[in-house]
Amino acid sequence: MNELTMNQDVAILEFRPGPGGDEARIWAGDLMRMYLRYAGLQGWKTEQISDNSIRIRGPQAFTKLQYEAGTHRVQRVPTTERQGRIHTSTATVAVLPEIPETEIVIRPEDLEWDFYRSGGKGGQNVNKVSSAVRLRHKPTGIIVTAQTERDQFQNRQMAMSLLRGKLWEQEEIKKSQMLSEQRSIIGRGMRAEKIRTYNYPQNRVTDHRIGKSWHTLEDIVNGRLQNVTEALSSGSLG
């Protein structure tokens, strides 16, 4: 693990569509729904931070979800495909920990804040006030948004928590590049690493890191990830 103190019971998941237009965007949304359902089956609490990120809180949530980080590939016939051709699309998942503000020092002068009205999901009251937050970290160019709360102060806190997680992720990527020859361990937070393929025609989910497949694709996509996460966190990682 990392030397930093982190809350093992909180995981922040961020979803980004890869190349491929609408189908990649739909796939990113499908992945978000999969993890929300998995969290529900675990009895964990979830909240939407922004359009593409969620926060999950529950016993060992980060411990169990940390190996979900990376590129997830789907092979299926999109609903918009008239010829019945199978398309391959990808989306990346980042799994970020909640790190106390005492662990990562962020200088106020390095931050650029922007406040705007949250749209849609929160109802009319949300839209009346500029409570949503967009935060840019000048030294790294990292941008985060938070619009889960009606209160601007809470959204500011959420944005700072998300920024600390992203700065942690950046350091993890640097470390993995420095230790790239030691590939016997699974990378965490490595968005570029293609970790899993979901093949709909063959009803198969394959995790490429451990070379294991499950022929229960629909169950897995509907949140029944227990067998997958247990296989990754067991001693089979090498």
Secondary structure, DSSP 8 states (H G I E B T S, - for coil): --SS--EEEEEEEEEEE-SSTHHHHHHHHHHHHHHHHHHHHHT-EEEEEETTEEEEESTTHHHHHGGG-EEEEEEE--TT-SS---EEEEEEEEEEEE--TTTS---GGGEEEEEE---STT-HHHHHS--EEEEEETTTTEEEEE-SSSSHHHHHHHHHHHHHHHHHHHHHHHHHHHTTT-TTS--SS-TTSEEEEEETTTTEEEETTTTEEES-HHHHHTT--HHHHHHHHSGGG-
